[in-house]
């Protein structure tokens, strides 16, 4: 399938590493002008931007903690000033702070919710206003199969990602008549730095539960994100689509 999103403007939060990096690359290769948001990974963001530019595409980077309203506002002001529009938002930025329920601190609970759920809310509010001006837009929220399949030590993460699914559906209802589609992608065990500790601790057990017999690659997720960001997905909204090799059904 040939996907062409030439001249579309895309923002990928947490876009310098892991799944976000692959989304930035694929969106760029399909023709989009990509804004790579980062919070701490400045060097990786700069390297990715330079790689995209060397490939003859357009990319920009912007540092912002998406859990902070003032920083999100500055991020979107930069996009308005630099590009004048936003067509695609990939809410990818996320963190984990695993701990057993009875040992979990309020700070661990709050931080995970602030980035994974509050951040998506802040970004969608800003993006929605920009997209409504053109009566079109694609919003893709990166959730997790943890939202639908419980795991020890992840009550904060599971509830934040589960909230993101409900938020996705509610946003899809509100924004559908404005020409904006909102969907969620649910990665399973993907080969990223974020999942490394879990894979080291319980990798053999997890692999046994994956019907396809392998971990996912960031590109497995990014391919779906690219499809949902394109006009091929114009009649798809409010959906939660796992990319997990069958782990969520095993």
C-alpha angles and dihedrals in degrees: 000000000000112000118191120183096160114171093007113135115228131187118201114189113212083014101155102071142040116338091359092056092051091048090051091050096047094045089050094049088052089057106266125139101236129210109199112206119200137170105192108353097085097149093048090049092050092047092049092048091050092049091052093048091049087055089059096255132117124253139159134186131216130183115224138143099226092205089068117079096209093052092047090051091053091048092055093042087057091051092049092049096044102037108010094222146041123216104167132035121187109190096203105139111113144145139201128216102175121197137141113272097248092047097044116115124221088243091057090049095046098045093054092048092045094057102030100042111010090047092055090049093052093047095046092051091055095039093047092059092050094046094047089062088066095033090234141083147133123228119186119186117200105220124159140239082247084079091066103023117054123230134187116259095015106091090124094047095042093050093047092049091043089052088052090058093053090044089052092054094046092048090049090056094048098043102036094089088052091062094256123128120203122193139161130225119205113205119199123201102337125180099252136125089254093061096041097096092050092047091051092049101042107005098127093049092048093049090054089058096050108091092205090055099228143078118256125253123226088247090062088063097037092054090061092044090054091051092049090048092055134078087254086079098047093123096046119091140144092025131139111208122188120217099189112116088253097303094132092057099042 
